[in-house]
Amino acid sequence: MPQILVRQLASEAHRALKARARQQNRSAESLAREILESTLVPESRTGLGSRISALWAGADLSDVDLERDRTPYEPLDLR
């Protein structure tokens, strides 16, 4: 698992981190890890289909023909 070293952290921030960790009966390292992860990593990662659907949400698609083309295709010969 990757590690980081945070240099030049303000003394006030360090004291606040240690105090909050102490209040929660945990280590400052585990609290810092939680803060970083909750801030940087989204809780729910949406898939590509959901993101595309969100882009088109509310759009008027009544005039759009979405019928699938069922014409057979010939595979490419890549030799």
PyMOL Python script that loads the backbone (N, CA, C, O; Angstrom):
from pymol import cmd

cmd.read_pdbstr("""\
ATOM      1  N   MET A   1       0.843  -1.163   0.000  1.00  0.00           N
ATOM      2  CA  MET A   1       0.000   0.000   0.000  1.00  0.00           C
ATOM      3  C   MET A   1       0.900   1.242   0.000  1.00  0.00           C
ATOM      4  O   MET A   1       1.876   1.294   0.749  1.00  0.00           O
ATOM      5  N   PRO A   2       0.584   2.236  -0.829  1.00  0.00           N
ATOM      6  CA  PRO A   2       1.421   3.429  -0.898  1.00  0.00           C
ATOM      7  C   PRO A   2       1.418   4.217   0.414  1.00  0.00           C
ATOM      8  O   PRO A   2       0.476   4.145   1.203  1.00  0.00           O
ATOM      9  N   GLN A   3       2.483   4.956   0.617  1.00  0.00           N
ATOM     10  CA  GLN A   3       2.603   5.790   1.804  1.00  0.00           C
ATOM     11  C   GLN A   3       2.993   7.194   1.379  1.00  0.00           C
ATOM     12  O   GLN A   3       3.604   7.388   0.328  1.00  0.00           O
ATOM     13  N   ILE A   4       2.635   8.179   2.206  1.00  0.00           N
ATOM     14  CA  ILE A   4       3.082   9.545   1.966  1.00  0.00           C
ATOM     15  C   ILE A   4       3.631  10.121   3.264  1.00  0.00           C
ATOM     16  O   ILE A   4       3.280   9.681   4.359  1.00  0.00           O
ATOM     17  N   LEU A   5       4.478  11.091   3.120  1.00  0.00           N
ATOM     18  CA  LEU A   5       5.030  11.817   4.257  1.00  0.00           C
ATOM     19  C   LEU A   5       4.643  13.275   4.051  1.00  0.00           C
ATOM     20  O   LEU A   5       4.969  13.867   3.022  1.00  0.00           O
ATOM     21  N   VAL A   6       3.956  13.850   5.016  1.00  0.00           N
ATOM     22  CA  VAL A   6       3.526  15.238   4.899  1.00  0.00           C
ATOM     23  C   VAL A   6       4.523  16.107   5.653  1.00  0.00           C
ATOM     24  O   VAL A   6       4.646  16.013   6.875  1.00  0.00           O
ATOM     25  N   ARG A   7       5.218  16.934   4.930  1.00  0.00           N
ATOM     26  CA  ARG A   7       6.201  17.832   5.542  1.00  0.00           C
ATOM     27  C   ARG A   7       5.592  19.207   5.730  1.00  0.00           C
ATOM     28  O   ARG A   7       4.648  19.584   5.035  1.00  0.00           O
ATOM     29  N   GLN A   8       6.126  19.931   6.652  1.00  0.00           N
ATOM     30  CA  GLN A   8       5.764  21.328   6.922  1.00  0.00           C
ATOM     31  C   GLN A   8       4.276  21.503   7.216  1.00  0.00           C
ATOM     32  O   GLN A   8       3.665  22.481   6.786  1.00  0.00           O
ATOM     33  N   LEU A   9       3.698  20.554   7.948  1.00  0.00           N
ATOM     34  CA  LEU A   9       2.320  20.676   8.404  1.00  0.00           C
ATOM     35  C   LEU A   9       2.293  21.698   9.535  1.00  0.00           C
ATOM     36  O   LEU A   9       3.117  21.641  10.448  1.00  0.00           O
ATOM     37  N   ALA A  10       1.365  22.613   9.475  1.00  0.00           N
ATOM     38  CA  ALA A  10       1.273  23.646  10.516  1.00  0.00           C
ATOM     39  C   ALA A  10       1.070  22.991  11.878  1.00  0.00           C
ATOM     40  O   ALA A  10       0.330  22.016  12.008  1.00  0.00           O
ATOM     41  N   SER A  11       1.735  23.536  12.882  1.00  0.00           N
ATOM     42  CA  SER A  11       1.632  22.996  14.245  1.00  0.00           C
ATOM     43  C   SER A  11       0.181  22.963  14.705  1.00  0.00           C
ATOM     44  O   SER A  11      -0.237  22.019  15.376  1.00  0.00           O
ATOM     45  N   GLU A  12      -0.587  23.984  14.351  1.00  0.00           N
ATOM     46  CA  GLU A  12      -1.990  24.047  14.738  1.00  0.00           C
ATOM     47  C   GLU A  12      -2.785  22.891  14.135  1.00  0.00           C
ATOM     48  O   GLU A  12      -3.624  22.295  14.812  1.00  0.00           O
ATOM     49  N   ALA A  13      -2.528  22.573  12.872  1.00  0.00           N
ATOM     50  CA  ALA A  13      -3.222  21.467  12.223  1.00  0.00           C
ATOM     51  C   ALA A  13      -2.823  20.138  12.858  1.00  0.00           C
ATOM     52  O   ALA A  13      -3.662  19.257  13.043  1.00  0.00           O
ATOM     53  N   HIS A  14      -1.545  19.998  13.191  1.00  0.00           N
ATOM     54  CA  HIS A  14      -1.060  18.772  13.823  1.00  0.00           C
ATOM     55  C   HIS A  14      -1.711  18.575  15.187  1.00  0.00           C
ATOM     56  O   HIS A  14      -2.149  17.474  15.522  1.00  0.00           O
ATOM     57  N   ARG A  15      -1.770  19.647  15.970  1.00  0.00           N
ATOM     58  CA  ARG A  15      -2.414  19.554  17.294  1.00  0.00           C
ATOM     59  C   ARG A  15      -3.900  19.222  17.165  1.00  0.00           C
ATOM     60  O   ARG A  15      -4.427  18.417  17.933  1.00  0.00           O
ATOM     61  N   ALA A  16      -4.576  19.840  16.194  1.00  0.00           N
ATOM     62  CA  ALA A  16      -6.006  19.579  15.998  1.00  0.00           C
ATOM     63  C   ALA A  16      -6.241  18.130  15.588  1.00  0.00           C
ATOM     64  O   ALA A  16      -7.191  17.495  16.043  1.00  0.00           O
ATOM     65  N   LEU A  17      -5.374  17.614  14.730  1.00  0.00           N
ATOM     66  CA  LEU A  17      -5.494  16.214  14.295  1.00  0.00           C
ATOM     67  C   LEU A  17      -5.313  15.271  15.477  1.00  0.00           C
ATOM     68  O   LEU A  17      -6.094  14.338  15.664  1.00  0.00           O
ATOM     69  N   LYS A  18      -4.279  15.520  16.270  1.00  0.00           N
ATOM     70  CA  LYS A  18      -4.016  14.670  17.434  1.00  0.00           C
ATOM     71  C   LYS A  18      -5.167  14.753  18.436  1.00  0.00           C
ATOM     72  O   LYS A  18      -5.554  13.733  19.007  1.00  0.00           O
ATOM     73  N   ALA A  19      -5.721  15.947  18.661  1.00  0.00           N
ATOM     74  CA  ALA A  19      -6.811  16.118  19.624  1.00  0.00           C
ATOM     75  C   ALA A  19      -8.066  15.392  19.145  1.00  0.00           C
ATOM     76  O   ALA A  19      -8.729  14.714  19.930  1.00  0.00           O
ATOM     77  N   ARG A  20      -8.392  15.528  17.870  1.00  0.00           N
ATOM     78  CA  ARG A  20      -9.586  14.854  17.343  1.00  0.00           C
ATOM     79  C   ARG A  20      -9.410  13.344  17.386  1.00  0.00           C
ATOM     80  O   ARG A  20     -10.351  12.619  17.707  1.00  0.00           O
ATOM     81  N   ALA A  21      -8.215  12.866  17.065  1.00  0.00           N
ATOM     82  CA  ALA A  21      -7.952  11.426  17.119  1.00  0.00           C
ATOM     83  C   ALA A  21      -8.096  10.920  18.555  1.00  0.00           C
ATOM     84  O   ALA A  21      -8.663   9.852  18.787  1.00  0.00           O
ATOM     85  N   ARG A  22      -7.589  11.678  19.499  1.00  0.00           N
ATOM     86  CA  ARG A  22      -7.695  11.296  20.906  1.00  0.00           C
ATOM     87  C   ARG A  22      -9.170  11.232  21.338  1.00  0.00           C
ATOM     88  O   ARG A  22      -9.563  10.319  22.065  1.00  0.00           O
ATOM     89  N   GLN A  23      -9.986  12.201  20.890  1.00  0.00           N
ATOM     90  CA  GLN A  23     -11.418  12.210  21.225  1.00  0.00           C
ATOM     91  C   GLN A  23     -12.125  10.964  20.688  1.00  0.00           C
ATOM     92  O   GLN A  23     -13.067  10.460  21.301  1.00  0.00           O
ATOM     93  N   GLN A  24     -11.660  10.475  19.537  1.00  0.00           N
ATOM     94  CA  GLN A  24     -12.298   9.322  18.903  1.00  0.00           C
ATOM     95  C   GLN A  24     -11.606   8.005  19.262  1.00  0.00           C
ATOM     96  O   GLN A  24     -11.923   6.957  18.699  1.00  0.00           O
ATOM     97  N   ASN A  25     -10.656   8.066  20.204  1.00  0.00           N
ATOM     98  CA  ASN A  25      -9.904   6.875  20.635  1.00  0.00           C
ATOM     99  C   ASN A  25      -9.268   6.141  19.458  1.00  0.00           C
ATOM    100  O   ASN A  25      -9.410   4.926  19.318  1.00  0.00           O
ATOM    101  N   ARG A  26      -8.577   6.884  18.631  1.00  0.00           N
ATOM    102  CA  ARG A  26      -7.897   6.276  17.486  1.00  0.00           C
ATOM    103  C   ARG A  26      -6.586   6.990  17.229  1.00  0.00           C
ATOM    104  O   ARG A  26      -6.289   8.003  17.863  1.00  0.00           O
ATOM    105  N   SER A  27      -5.812   6.471  16.315  1.00  0.00           N
ATOM    106  CA  SER A  27      -4.516   7.084  16.023  1.00  0.00           C
ATOM    107  C   SER A  27      -4.689   8.267  15.073  1.00  0.00           C
ATOM    108  O   SER A  27      -5.651   8.343  14.309  1.00  0.00           O
ATOM    109  N   ALA A  28      -3.737   9.176  15.145  1.00  0.00           N
ATOM    110  CA  ALA A  28      -3.752  10.330  14.245  1.00  0.00           C
ATOM    111  C   ALA A  28      -3.588   9.861  12.804  1.00  0.00           C
ATOM    112  O   ALA A  28      -4.168  10.444  11.888  1.00  0.00           O
ATOM    113  N   GLU A  29      -2.808   8.819  12.606  1.00  0.00           N
ATOM    114  CA  GLU A  29      -2.594   8.291  11.256  1.00  0.00           C
ATOM    115  C   GLU A  29      -3.893   7.765  10.655  1.00  0.00           C
ATOM    116  O   GLU A  29      -4.197   8.050   9.497  1.00  0.00           O
ATOM    117  N   SER A  30      -4.667   6.995  11.437  1.00  0.00           N
ATOM    118  CA  SER A  30      -5.913   6.442  10.890  1.00  0.00           C
ATOM    119  C   SER A  30      -6.927   7.551  10.624  1.00  0.00           C
ATOM    120  O   SER A  30      -7.692   7.472   9.663  1.00  0.00           O
ATOM    121  N   LEU A  31      -6.940   8.578  11.463  1.00  0.00           N
ATOM    122  CA  LEU A  31      -7.840   9.709  11.250  1.00  0.00           C
ATOM    123  C   LEU A  31      -7.420  10.491  10.007  1.00  0.00           C
ATOM    124  O   LEU A  31      -8.271  10.871   9.203  1.00  0.00           O
ATOM    125  N   ALA A  32      -6.137  10.732   9.840  1.00  0.00           N
ATOM    126  CA  ALA A  32      -5.644  11.443   8.650  1.00  0.00           C
ATOM    127  C   ALA A  32      -5.991  10.652   7.386  1.00  0.00           C
ATOM    128  O   ALA A  32      -6.384  11.234   6.375  1.00  0.00           O
ATOM    129  N   ARG A  33      -5.844   9.324   7.444  1.00  0.00           N
ATOM    130  CA  ARG A  33      -6.183   8.469   6.306  1.00  0.00           C
ATOM    131  C   ARG A  33      -7.662   8.605   5.967  1.00  0.00           C
ATOM    132  O   ARG A  33      -8.027   8.731   4.798  1.00  0.00           O
ATOM    133  N   GLU A  34      -8.506   8.581   6.986  1.00  0.00           N
ATOM    134  CA  GLU A  34      -9.949   8.708   6.760  1.00  0.00           C
ATOM    135  C   GLU A  34     -10.303  10.067   6.155  1.00  0.00           C
ATOM    136  O   GLU A  34     -11.122  10.154   5.239  1.00  0.00           O
ATOM    137  N   ILE A  35      -9.683  11.120   6.672  1.00  0.00           N
ATOM    138  CA  ILE A  35      -9.952  12.465   6.160  1.00  0.00           C
ATOM    139  C   ILE A  35      -9.541  12.568   4.692  1.00  0.00           C
ATOM    140  O   ILE A  35     -10.290  13.100   3.873  1.00  0.00           O
ATOM    141  N   LEU A  36      -8.366  12.067   4.361  1.00  0.00           N
ATOM    142  CA  LEU A  36      -7.909  12.111   2.969  1.00  0.00           C
ATOM    143  C   LEU A  36      -8.828  11.308   2.050  1.00  0.00           C
ATOM    144  O   LEU A  36      -9.237  11.794   0.995  1.00  0.00           O
ATOM    145  N   GLU A  37      -9.150  10.079   2.453  1.00  0.00           N
ATOM    146  CA  GLU A  37      -9.981   9.227   1.608  1.00  0.00           C
ATOM    147  C   GLU A  37     -11.387   9.790   1.428  1.00  0.00           C
ATOM    148  O   GLU A  37     -11.925   9.772   0.320  1.00  0.00           O
ATOM    149  N   SER A  38     -11.984  10.289   2.505  1.00  0.00           N
ATOM    150  CA  SER A  38     -13.345  10.803   2.395  1.00  0.00           C
ATOM    151  C   SER A  38     -13.393  12.086   1.577  1.00  0.00           C
ATOM    152  O   SER A  38     -14.420  12.402   0.975  1.00  0.00           O
ATOM    153  N   THR A  39     -12.295  12.823   1.553  1.00  0.00           N
ATOM    154  CA  THR A  39     -12.241  14.057   0.788  1.00  0.00           C
ATOM    155  C   THR A  39     -11.929  13.801  -0.681  1.00  0.00           C
ATOM    156  O   THR A  39     -12.473  14.477  -1.554  1.00  0.00           O
ATOM    157  N   LEU A  40     -11.072  12.848  -0.961  1.00  0.00           N
ATOM    158  CA  LEU A  40     -10.564  12.666  -2.321  1.00  0.00           C
ATOM    159  C   LEU A  40     -11.240  11.566  -3.127  1.00  0.00           C
ATOM    160  O   LEU A  40     -11.260  11.634  -4.356  1.00  0.00           O
ATOM    161  N   VAL A  41     -11.792  10.559  -2.465  1.00  0.00           N
ATOM    162  CA  VAL A  41     -12.377   9.422  -3.175  1.00  0.00           C
ATOM    163  C   VAL A  41     -13.896   9.510  -3.080  1.00  0.00           C
ATOM    164  O   VAL A  41     -14.448   9.510  -1.979  1.00  0.00           O
ATOM    165  N   PRO A  42     -14.580   9.586  -4.230  1.00  0.00           N
ATOM    166  CA  PRO A  42     -16.038   9.679  -4.174  1.00  0.00           C
ATOM    167  C   PRO A  42     -16.646   8.432  -3.536  1.00  0.00           C
ATOM    168  O   PRO A  42     -16.153   7.319  -3.717  1.00  0.00           O
ATOM    169  N   GLU A  43     -17.739   8.648  -2.777  1.00  0.00           N
ATOM    170  CA  GLU A  43     -18.385   7.524  -2.090  1.00  0.00           C
ATOM    171  C   GLU A  43     -18.932   6.511  -3.080  1.00  0.00           C
ATOM    172  O   GLU A  43     -18.680   5.312  -2.961  1.00  0.00           O
ATOM    173  N   SER A  44     -19.674   6.995  -4.047  1.00  0.00           N
ATOM    174  CA  SER A  44     -20.237   6.073  -5.031  1.00  0.00           C
ATOM    175  C   SER A  44     -19.669   6.424  -6.389  1.00  0.00           C
ATOM    176  O   SER A  44     -19.839   7.537  -6.887  1.00  0.00           O
ATOM    177  N   ARG A  45     -19.011   5.482  -6.959  1.00  0.00           N
ATOM    178  CA  ARG A  45     -18.445   5.694  -8.284  1.00  0.00           C
ATOM    179  C   ARG A  45     -19.491   5.280  -9.305  1.00  0.00           C
ATOM    180  O   ARG A  45     -19.893   4.118  -9.366  1.00  0.00           O
ATOM    181  N   THR A  46     -19.918   6.228 -10.094  1.00  0.00           N
ATOM    182  CA  THR A  46     -20.929   5.918 -11.093  1.00  0.00           C
ATOM    183  C   THR A  46     -20.268   5.401 -12.351  1.00  0.00           C
ATOM    184  O   THR A  46     -19.167   5.819 -12.710  1.00  0.00           O
ATOM    185  N   GLY A  47     -20.944   4.496 -13.008  1.00  0.00           N
ATOM    186  CA  GLY A  47     -20.429   3.927 -14.235  1.00  0.00           C
ATOM    187  C   GLY A  47     -20.621   4.868 -15.413  1.00  0.00           C
ATOM    188  O   GLY A  47     -21.285   5.898 -15.304  1.00  0.00           O
ATOM    189  N   LEU A  48     -20.036   4.502 -16.521  1.00  0.00           N
ATOM    190  CA  LEU A  48     -20.113   5.316 -17.723  1.00  0.00           C
ATOM    191  C   LEU A  48     -21.548   5.496 -18.178  1.00  0.00           C
ATOM    192  O   LEU A  48     -21.942   6.602 -18.549  1.00  0.00           O
ATOM    193  N   GLY A  49     -22.338   4.431 -18.158  1.00  0.00           N
ATOM    194  CA  GLY A  49     -23.730   4.521 -18.583  1.00  0.00           C
ATOM    195  C   GLY A  49     -24.528   5.495 -17.741  1.00  0.00           C
ATOM    196  O   GLY A  49     -25.336   6.255 -18.274  1.00  0.00           O
ATOM    197  N   SER A  50     -24.315   5.483 -16.442  1.00  0.00           N
ATOM    198  CA  SER A  50     -25.020   6.400 -15.546  1.00  0.00           C
ATOM    199  C   SER A  50     -24.610   7.840 -15.798  1.00  0.00           C
ATOM    200  O   SER A  50     -25.442   8.745 -15.742  1.00  0.00           O
ATOM    201  N   ARG A  51     -23.326   8.056 -16.077  1.00  0.00           N
ATOM    202  CA  ARG A  51     -22.865   9.424 -16.350  1.00  0.00           C
ATOM    203  C   ARG A  51     -23.424   9.935 -17.669  1.00  0.00           C
ATOM    204  O   ARG A  51     -23.808  11.101 -17.762  1.00  0.00           O
ATOM    205  N   ILE A  52     -23.478   9.077 -18.701  1.00  0.00           N
ATOM    206  CA  ILE A  52     -24.054   9.483 -19.988  1.00  0.00           C
ATOM    207  C   ILE A  52     -25.540   9.770 -19.813  1.00  0.00           C
ATOM    208  O   ILE A  52     -26.053  10.754 -20.346  1.00  0.00           O
ATOM    209  N   SER A  53     -26.226   8.919 -19.073  1.00  0.00           N
ATOM    210  CA  SER A  53     -27.653   9.128 -18.821  1.00  0.00           C
ATOM    211  C   SER A  53     -27.893  10.454 -18.114  1.00  0.00           C
ATOM    212  O   SER A  53     -28.849  11.163 -18.431  1.00  0.00           O
ATOM    213  N   ALA A  54     -27.039  10.793 -17.164  1.00  0.00           N
ATOM    214  CA  ALA A  54     -27.185  12.060 -16.444  1.00  0.00           C
ATOM    215  C   ALA A  54     -27.001  13.252 -17.378  1.00  0.00           C
ATOM    216  O   ALA A  54     -27.651  14.284 -17.212  1.00  0.00           O
ATOM    217  N   LEU A  55     -26.110  13.105 -18.362  1.00  0.00           N
ATOM    218  CA  LEU A  55     -25.906  14.190 -19.328  1.00  0.00           C
ATOM    219  C   LEU A  55     -27.178  14.476 -20.122  1.00  0.00           C
ATOM    220  O   LEU A  55     -27.474  15.628 -20.439  1.00  0.00           O
ATOM    221  N   TRP A  56     -27.926  13.424 -20.439  1.00  0.00           N
ATOM    222  CA  TRP A  56     -29.115  13.565 -21.281  1.00  0.00           C
ATOM    223  C   TRP A  56     -30.406  13.671 -20.477  1.00  0.00           C
ATOM    224  O   TRP A  56     -31.484  13.756 -21.065  1.00  0.00           O
ATOM    225  N   ALA A  57     -30.326  13.668 -19.167  1.00  0.00           N
ATOM    226  CA  ALA A  57     -31.534  13.742 -18.335  1.00  0.00           C
ATOM    227  C   ALA A  57     -32.296  15.030 -18.646  1.00  0.00           C
ATOM    228  O   ALA A  57     -31.717  16.116 -18.658  1.00  0.00           O
ATOM    229  N   GLY A  58     -33.581  14.898 -18.893  1.00  0.00           N
ATOM    230  CA  GLY A  58     -34.418  16.056 -19.161  1.00  0.00           C
ATOM    231  C   GLY A  58     -34.411  16.515 -20.611  1.00  0.00           C
ATOM    232  O   GLY A  58     -35.138  17.445 -20.961  1.00  0.00           O
ATOM    233  N   ALA A  59     -33.610  15.888 -21.460  1.00  0.00           N
ATOM    234  CA  ALA A  59     -33.561  16.281 -22.876  1.00  0.00           C
ATOM    235  C   ALA A  59     -34.789  15.742 -23.593  1.00  0.00           C
ATOM    236  O   ALA A  59     -35.275  14.655 -23.280  1.00  0.00           O
ATOM    237  N   ASP A  60     -35.283  16.502 -24.546  1.00  0.00           N
ATOM    238  CA  ASP A  60     -36.433  16.074 -25.352  1.00  0.00           C
ATOM    239  C   ASP A  60     -35.922  15.213 -26.498  1.00  0.00           C
ATOM    240  O   ASP A  60     -35.356  15.728 -27.463  1.00  0.00           O
ATOM    241  N   LEU A  61     -36.120  13.918 -26.394  1.00  0.00           N
ATOM    242  CA  LEU A  61     -35.638  12.976 -27.408  1.00  0.00           C
ATOM    243  C   LEU A  61     -36.783  12.384 -28.208  1.00  0.00           C
ATOM    244  O   LEU A  61     -36.631  11.317 -28.802  1.00  0.00           O
ATOM    245  N   SER A  62     -37.939  13.064 -28.237  1.00  0.00           N
ATOM    246  CA  SER A  62     -39.116  12.522 -28.929  1.00  0.00           C
ATOM    247  C   SER A  62     -38.900  12.404 -30.436  1.00  0.00           C
ATOM    248  O   SER A  62     -39.529  11.563 -31.079  1.00  0.00           O
ATOM    249  N   ASP A  63     -38.026  13.226 -31.011  1.00  0.00           N
ATOM    250  CA  ASP A  63     -37.784  13.183 -32.448  1.00  0.00           C
ATOM    251  C   ASP A  63     -36.580  12.329 -32.824  1.00  0.00           C
ATOM    252  O   ASP A  63     -36.208  12.271 -33.996  1.00  0.00           O
ATOM    253  N   VAL A  64     -35.978  11.678 -31.868  1.00  0.00           N
ATOM    254  CA  VAL A  64     -34.776  10.891 -32.125  1.00  0.00           C
ATOM    255  C   VAL A  64     -35.163   9.431 -32.345  1.00  0.00           C
ATOM    256  O   VAL A  64     -35.893   8.846 -31.546  1.00  0.00           O
ATOM    257  N   ASP A  65     -34.663   8.850 -33.441  1.00  0.00           N
ATOM    258  CA  ASP A  65     -34.930   7.447 -33.747  1.00  0.00           C
ATOM    259  C   ASP A  65     -33.814   6.601 -33.135  1.00  0.00           C
ATOM    260  O   ASP A  65     -32.660   6.680 -33.556  1.00  0.00           O
ATOM    261  N   LEU A  66     -34.169   5.801 -32.146  1.00  0.00           N
ATOM    262  CA  LEU A  66     -33.173   4.992 -31.451  1.00  0.00           C
ATOM    263  C   LEU A  66     -33.267   3.512 -31.795  1.00  0.00           C
ATOM    264  O   LEU A  66     -32.831   2.666 -31.014  1.00  0.00           O
ATOM    265  N   GLU A  67     -33.829   3.192 -32.949  1.00  0.00           N
ATOM    266  CA  GLU A  67     -33.961   1.796 -33.348  1.00  0.00           C
ATOM    267  C   GLU A  67     -32.594   1.238 -33.715  1.00  0.00           C
ATOM    268  O   GLU A  67     -31.798   1.883 -34.396  1.00  0.00           O
ATOM    269  N   ARG A  68     -32.351   0.041 -33.252  1.00  0.00           N
ATOM    270  CA  ARG A  68     -31.067  -0.615 -33.489  1.00  0.00           C
ATOM    271  C   ARG A  68     -30.973  -1.110 -34.924  1.00  0.00           C
ATOM    272  O   ARG A  68     -31.932  -1.665 -35.460  1.00  0.00           O
ATOM    273  N   ASP A  69     -29.813  -0.909 -35.545  1.00  0.00           N
ATOM    274  CA  ASP A  69     -29.555  -1.427 -36.883  1.00  0.00           C
ATOM    275  C   ASP A  69     -29.178  -2.893 -36.752  1.00  0.00           C
ATOM    276  O   ASP A  69     -28.144  -3.219 -36.169  1.00  0.00           O
ATOM    277  N   ARG A  70     -30.006  -3.780 -37.289  1.00  0.00           N
ATOM    278  CA  ARG A  70     -29.778  -5.223 -37.152  1.00  0.00           C
ATOM    279  C   ARG A  70     -29.182  -5.838 -38.413  1.00  0.00           C
ATOM    280  O   ARG A  70     -29.256  -7.051 -38.608  1.00  0.00           O
ATOM    281  N   THR A  71     -28.593  -5.007 -39.269  1.00  0.00           N
ATOM    282  CA  THR A  71     -27.957  -5.507 -40.485  1.00  0.00           C
ATOM    283  C   THR A  71     -26.737  -6.330 -40.097  1.00  0.00           C
ATOM    284  O   THR A  71     -25.892  -5.874 -39.326  1.00  0.00           O
ATOM    285  N   PRO A  72     -26.645  -7.568 -40.646  1.00  0.00           N
ATOM    286  CA  PRO A  72     -25.463  -8.381 -40.332  1.00  0.00           C
ATOM    287  C   PRO A  72     -24.187  -7.703 -40.857  1.00  0.00           C
ATOM    288  O   PRO A  72     -24.220  -6.978 -41.850  1.00  0.00           O
ATOM    289  N   TYR A  73     -23.105  -7.946 -40.193  1.00  0.00           N
ATOM    290  CA  TYR A  73     -21.843  -7.345 -40.606  1.00  0.00           C
ATOM    291  C   TYR A  73     -20.827  -8.432 -40.897  1.00  0.00           C
ATOM    292  O   TYR A  73     -20.921  -9.555 -40.402  1.00  0.00           O
ATOM    293  N   GLU A  74     -19.867  -8.069 -41.704  1.00  0.00           N
ATOM    294  CA  GLU A  74     -18.755  -8.980 -42.015  1.00  0.00           C
ATOM    295  C   GLU A  74     -17.560  -8.574 -41.149  1.00  0.00           C
ATOM    296  O   GLU A  74     -17.172  -7.406 -41.129  1.00  0.00           O
ATOM    297  N   PRO A  75     -16.989  -9.523 -40.448  1.00  0.00           N
ATOM    298  CA  PRO A  75     -15.820  -9.195 -39.638  1.00  0.00           C
ATOM    299  C   PRO A  75     -14.652  -8.737 -40.510  1.00  0.00           C
ATOM    300  O   PRO A  75     -14.512  -9.191 -41.645  1.00  0.00           O
ATOM    301  N   LEU A  76     -13.831  -7.856 -39.997  1.00  0.00           N
ATOM    302  CA  LEU A  76     -12.660  -7.379 -40.732  1.00  0.00           C
ATOM    303  C   LEU A  76     -11.617  -8.477 -40.831  1.00  0.00           C
ATOM    304  O   LEU A  76     -11.406  -9.240 -39.888  1.00  0.00           O
ATOM    305  N   ASP A  77     -10.987  -8.545 -41.949  1.00  0.00           N
ATOM    306  CA  ASP A  77      -9.868  -9.477 -42.138  1.00  0.00           C
ATOM    307  C   ASP A  77      -8.588  -8.681 -41.900  1.00  0.00           C
ATOM    308  O   ASP A  77      -8.192  -7.878 -42.745  1.00  0.00           O
ATOM    309  N   LEU A  78      -7.954  -8.891 -40.787  1.00  0.00           N
ATOM    310  CA  LEU A  78      -6.769  -8.117 -40.420  1.00  0.00           C
ATOM    311  C   LEU A  78      -5.453  -8.843 -40.730  1.00  0.00           C
ATOM    312  O   LEU A  78      -4.405  -8.537 -40.163  1.00  0.00           O
ATOM    313  N   ARG A  79      -5.541  -9.792 -41.626  1.00  0.00           N
ATOM    314  CA  ARG A  79      -4.306 -10.503 -41.980  1.00  0.00           C
ATOM    315  C   ARG A  79      -3.508  -9.757 -42.987  1.00  0.00           C
ATOM    316  O   ARG A  79      -2.441 -10.216 -43.393  1.00  0.00           O
TER     317      ARG A  79
END
""", "prot")
cmd.dss("prot")
cmd.show_as("cartoon", "prot")
cmd.util.cbc("prot")
cmd.orient("prot")
